[in-house]
Amino acid sequence: MQTQQAPRRQRRGIYLLPNLFTTAALFAGFYAVVAAMADRFEAAAVAIFVAMVLDGIDGRVARLTNTQSAFGAQYDSLADMVSFGIGPSLVVYQWALVGMGKLGWLAAFFYAAATALRLARFNTQVETADKRYFQGLPCPLAAAVVAGLVWFSTDYGLDGTRMMPAAFAITIITGALMVSNIRYYSFKELDFKGRVPFISILVVLVLFVFISSDPPLVLFALSIIYMFSGPVVTLVQIRRRRAERRAGSAVPEEPRQGGEGA
């Protein structure tokens, strides 16, 4: 008589490699807060950009190594909240908004809350959303705009007191764009595993040289361009749809041929 073997229990654990990058991004975001508390704003801004790079790597590493997991997705969202929500809001508050009193910390809170709402919406719509676009400004890019302003201003000798109106406006605008329905191109259609033309390597090389020429200015400028690309593209699409509707309604109906007594 054959005995039935007990079903093998699934090993519990987490994938190490992608979560290492997530932990590193979390560390960078936390370090940005610590550096801002010590008035080291340039280091704080750089740390947020480092977290942004690491956040982009962990997801791609998980997909390339087939190590995606529900734990990794949740851990990544919590790390994003620290690195791109709490971190930038406290950095910009300590740098400039602290001089505005209550209005300053309310603006910082609005940004942090908008990041949480943006992440929650993304997590609930990740299976049904169009992969080509993000709904609302992605929180890493919003953090890049805020951190880019701090890094650019610090590098060019502009203190937080002089840049207070700009810091307040950017904090509110980026927070509002994160929770908006404006679509942003996701660049997820780029294939990093397939073969590419040789000129693609030259383009990447030129991009690295361009950024290295003046990192604070170039990264801040690129972040601003991406931030405004969503509203511009959305307005163009709305105008195009309205023009197509008008053209469709303006087409006269063709007269019917034939009929009784023809």
TACORRA-V301059 format. One record per backbone hydrogen bond with DSSP energy under -1.0 kcal/mol. NH is the residue of the N-H (numbers start at 0). CO is the residue of the C=O. If there is no record, write none. Layout:
nh->[NH:NH]
co->[CO:CO]
This chain:
nh->[19:20:21:22:23:24:25:26:27:28:29:30:31:32:33:34:35:36:37:38:39:43:44:45:46:47:48:49:50:51:52:53:54:55:56:57:60:61:62:63:64:66:72:73:74:75:76:77:78:79:80:81:82:83:85:86:88:89:90:91:92:93:94:95:96:97:98:99:100:104:105:106:107:108:109:110:111:112:113:114:115:116:117:118:119:120:121:122:123:124:128:132:133:135:136:141:142:143:144:145:146:147:148:149:150:151:152:153:154:155:156:157:162:166:167:168:169:170:171:172:173:174:175:176:177:178:183:185:189:199:201:202:203:204:205:206:207:208:209:210:211:212:217:218:219:220:221:222:223:224:225:226:227:228:231:232:233:234:235:236:237:238:239:240:241:242:243:244:245:246:247:248:249:261]
co->[15:16:17:18:19:20:21:22:23:24:25:26:27:28:29:30:31:32:33:35:34:39:40:41:42:43:44:45:46:47:48:49:50:51:52:53:56:57:58:59:60:61:68:69:70:71:72:73:74:75:76:77:78:79:80:81:84:85:86:87:88:89:90:91:91:92:95:96:97:100:101:102:103:104:105:106:107:108:109:110:111:112:113:114:115:116:117:118:119:120:124:129:183:181:176:137:138:139:140:141:142:143:144:145:146:147:148:149:150:151:153:152:158:162:163:164:165:166:167:168:169:170:171:172:173:174:133:131:186:196:197:198:199:200:201:202:203:204:205:206:207:208:213:214:215:216:217:218:219:220:221:222:223:224:227:228:229:230:231:232:233:234:235:236:237:238:239:240:241:242:243:244:245:258]
